[in-house]
Amino acid sequence: MHHRTAAEWRAASHRRVALFGMSGLGKTRIAAMLRDEAQWFHYSVDFRIGTRYMGEHIVDNFKREAMRNPFLRELLRSDSIYIASNITFQNLAPLSTYLGKPGDPAKGGIPFAEYLRRQRQHRDAEIAATRDALRFIDKARDIYGYDHFVCDTSGSLCEVVDPTDPQDPVLADLASATLPIWIRGTDAHARDLEARFDKAPKPMYYPEPFLVELWDRYRAEHGLAPDEVDPDAFVRHGFRALIAHRLPRYAAIAERWGVTVEAGEVAAVRDPADFVDLVAAALARKG
């Protein structure tokens, strides 16, 4: 770990952390608060994925949809209009939209083979974007003059690494330069995340073997052909399975590579000083 004790953390002139865990438990809120109130450099892995590594795929998908419209088709072919992705730290919808959902095309689904292809693209992009954090630590200090750095990781970090491998290249990079901090939720948090997801299901990243088994089992249990699957129904089912799959992987990362804080503790953080105290307490527990 980059910061090994509470005393070392409090005395550090350059604090560096990587927040990880399920979406919706406070990673981005804490990162934004540190950026806005204490001038930490905020590095968003999802933003990097959607701009540096998946940006061209996302825009090409927009253009394919535009070409279906005769009016837009002519404007696009004559270079009369410009199509771009307006992805931000707070709005990652362009990335989610590109990942899509498999199933019935009449309900917005895409073929499962295409879905797998986009999932593979996301995996490669997430690995590269996470490892890019080390480059941005240097940029933050040398170009922009930031003393502190917070990496806001993707919720699927645990799916693109091997938490039990002490030589895992992504985690080795991350832990060499930052303190990985798992924001752990309770069963009640998990139920709340599921309820929110049920209201507005969105595309997610799944590890491929897990996804293929999930897809095959879901179709078999419901007696559905691939193009008969309701995309939203499938991703709702998948989200519940994904939470259970990810929790032990998050725990293994924290055990070997970092520290754990509770989502309730994070919710109580109101300013950067609170955050410093929270991490110090987590390091003391770990020690």
N, C-alpha and C positions, 0 to 999 in steps of 0.2 A: 504494500500500500504506500501511496505517496506521503500521507500523514499517518504516523504510526501510534502516536499517543495524544491525549488531550492537551498536554502541555506543549507538545510540538505544534499541534494545530493552532493553538491560541497565539503562539509566538511567531507563526509563519508570516513572512512578508509577502509571500505569493501563495494564496490559497487556491487549490484546484480540486474541483469535485465533479463527479459524473453521477447524475441522478437517474435511477432506473426503477422500473416497476410498471404495473398496469396503467394504462391511460385513465385519466380522471381522478388520480389520487394526489395531484398537487405538483408534479414535476415542473410543468411550464409556469405555473403561478409563482413558485419559489424562484425559478430562474429569472422570470421577468422582474420580480421584486428586487432581486440582487442587482440586476442590470440597471434598473431605474433609480434605486435608492442608494446603492453603494458602488456603482460604476464597475461591476463585474462584467467581463466579456461573456455574452450569452451565445453559445454555439448550439444550434438546434440540428440534430442528426436528421430529423424528418425534413426540415427545410433544405438541407444539403442534398438529401436524396432527391427531392422534388425539383431542385434547380440544376445542380451539377450533373447528376447521374441519370435522372429520369425525365428531365425537362423536355428533351427532344421527342421522346416517346409520347409524353403527355400532349404536346402540341400537335404532333402528327395525328393523334387520335381525334383531337378537335377538328383538324382539317378533313379527316375522313368523313366525319359527321357533316361538316359544312358542304362537302362535295355532293352530298345526297340532295341538297336543296338547289334547284336550278338557278335561282337568283344569286345565292352565295357562290355557287360553282363558277359562274362567269366572272364574278368580281375577284375570286381567289386566283383563277387562272390568268387573269390580266394584271395581277399584282396591285389591284385597286383597294384591297383591304389587307389588314395585318392581323393575324391571330396569335395571341400569346397567352401564357398562363400567368395569372396574378396570384401566385402562391405566396403566403406570408406565414410568420410564426404562428399566428392565431387561426389562419384559414388554410388547412391542408387539403381542402376538398378536391383540387385538381389531381392530386396524387391518388386519393381514394377513388375518385371517379375512373381514373385510368385502370387501377387494379380490377375494378368491376366485381361482379358476382356471377357465378356460373348458373346456368339453367335456361328456362324458357325465354326465348328471345322476345316474345310478345310482352313479357313483363320486365324487360331490360336486361335479361341474362345474356351471357356470352358462352360460346362452346367451352367445355371443360379443358380441352387441349390448349386453347388460347389462354384460358385462365391460368393454367400451369405455367405457360411461357412467361406471362407477366409476373407471376409469383417468383420465378427464377430470376428475372431481371431485378426484382425488388431485393431478393436475397443478396445478389452480387453488389447492388447499390448500397445496401445497408452496411455490409462489411466494409466497403471502401469508405463510406461516409463516416463510420465510427472511427476507423483508423486515421482519418483525416483530422480528427480532434487534436492530435499531437502537432500537426502543422499549424493549426489555428492557435494553439497555445503560444507558439513562437511569434506568430503574426500579431496576436493580441498585445503581446509585450513590446515587440520590436517596432511595429508600425504604429499601433494605436495608443501605446503607453498604459495599457491596463495591467494592474498588479494581480488581479484575481480572475479566475476562469471557472465558468460552470458549463458543463456539457449536459444538455437536455437530450437524453438518449431516446430512441424509439422504444415503444412498448414491446416490440418483438426482438429486442436485443438477445434475450435468453434463447431464442430459437435459431440464431445464426452462429452460436458459439457452443463449445463443449465445456460446461461449467466445472466438470470433474477433471479436466485435463490441465495440469499445472503449466503446460506449455502452449495452451491455446493462444494463437497469435493475436487475436483481437483483444481478449481480456488481458493478456500480458502487456500489450501496448497501453491499454486504458489504465491499468493499475500502476504502470511504471511512472505515469505522469499525473494521475488524478487519484482521488479517494472515491471509489465506487460506493454509492449510498443507495440501498434498497429502501423504497417507501412501501412498507408492508401494510396491506389492508386486512380488515377482519372479515368474517363471514358476512356480516351485515353490509360491509362495503361491496363485497362481491355481488350480493343480491341487488344492491342499489345500482351497480354497474349494469347488471343484467336487465333490470327494469328500464334503465335509460336506453340501453341498446335495443330492447324490444320496441320502444317507441320510434327509434330512428336507426334502424340497422345500417351499418356501413361496411364497406370492404375492409378486410383484415389480411395480414400475412400469416400463413400457416407453414410449418415445415412440411416438405413434400410427402414423405411417407405417411405422416399423420393425416394430411389432407386427403390423399388418395384413399386411405382406409375409411376415413370419415365419409367421403363422398359415396364410395361403394356400399358401405353399410346403410347409409341413409336411403339410398335408392332402393336397396333390397328390402329394407323394412317397410317402405311405402309403396313398393311395386311400381316405380316410376322409371320411364326412359329418361336419358339425359336432358332432352329438350322439354320434358314435362315437369321438371323440378322448379318449384317456386323459389326464385333467387333469395328473396328476403327470408322465407321460412328456413332455407338451408343455412344462411349465415347466422340466423338466430340460434339454431341448433349448434352450429359450429362455435359460436362465441362461448356458450356455456361449457362446451368440451375444452375449449382453448384455455379458459381460466384455470380449470383443474390441471391441465397439462403444464401450464407455465409456472404455477406457484412453487413446486419443488425445484424447478430450474433457477428461479430467482433466489430461492433460499440457498442453493448450492453456490451461486455466484457470491452472495454476501458472506457465506461461511469461509470460503477460500480466498476471496479477493477484496472484500470490503467490510462494510458495517450495515446495520439495520436500524431504521427509525420507523416508528409507527405512523400510519396515516393520520391518526388522531393528534399526534404530536406535531406533525407538519401543519395540520389545519390550525393549530394554535400559534404558529409562527406569524408574527405581525411586522417584524422589521429585521434587518440584517443582523443585529446583535442577538436577537432570538435564535436565528439560524446558527450563528457561531456557537452559542450555548448548546443547542440541540446536537450538533455534530460532536462537540466536546464530550457530552454525556454518552453518546453512542460509542465513541472511542474508549471511554472509561469502562463501559460495559464489556466491550470487546477485549480490553486488556486484562 
